[in-house]
Amino acid sequence: MNCPNCNKEYFDRNQKVCEYCGSDLIIASKPVSENKIQPKSKFDSFIEDIGLKNLYNKIKKNLREL
C-alpha cells in the first residue's frame, strides 16, 4: 500500500502514520472500489497529445503564486 501524501510504500496494514512524511494513513485504508479514477477531460487529452502539458502546468502554477 502507498501513502496518499508522499506515495512511499508501506507494508504494515495497521500502520496509522507514514514513517517518511508523517501523514495519516487512515484515509488510505479505503477499499479500492471507493477510490474512483476521474476520466481525463478533452482539454487534458488535447494538451497531452500536442506535448504542452508541462508548459500548461508551469503557467498555471505561476498564476496561482501571483
GIFENPE-V916217 format. One record per residue. N is the residue number from 1. BURIAL is # if it has 24 or more other ideal C-beta (glycine too) atoms within 12 Angstrom, else .. D_CENTER is the distance of its C-alpha to the mean C-alpha in whole Angstrom. Layout:
[[N/BURIAL/D_CENTER] [N/BURIAL/D_CENTER]]
This chain:
[[1/./14] [2/./11] [3/#/10] [4/./7] [5/./8] [6/./9] [7/./8] [8/./12] [9/./14] [10/#/17] [11/./19] [12/./21] [13/./20] [14/./22] [15/./20] [16/./19] [17/./18] [18/#/16] [19/./18] [20/./16] [21/./15] [22/./17] [23/./14] [24/./15] [25/#/14] [26/./16] [27/./13] [28/#/12] [29/./15] [30/./15] [31/./17] [32/./15] [33/./17] [34/./15] [35/./12] [36/./12] [37/./11] [38/./12] [39/./14] [40/./14] [41/./17] [42/./20] [43/./19] [44/./16] [45/./18] [46/./21] [47/./19] [48/./17] [49/./21] [50/./23] [51/./21] [52/./20] [53/./16] [54/./16] [55/./19] [56/./18] [57/./15] [58/./17] [59/./19] [60/./17] [61/./16] [62/./20] [63/./21] [64/./19] [65/./20] [66/./24]]
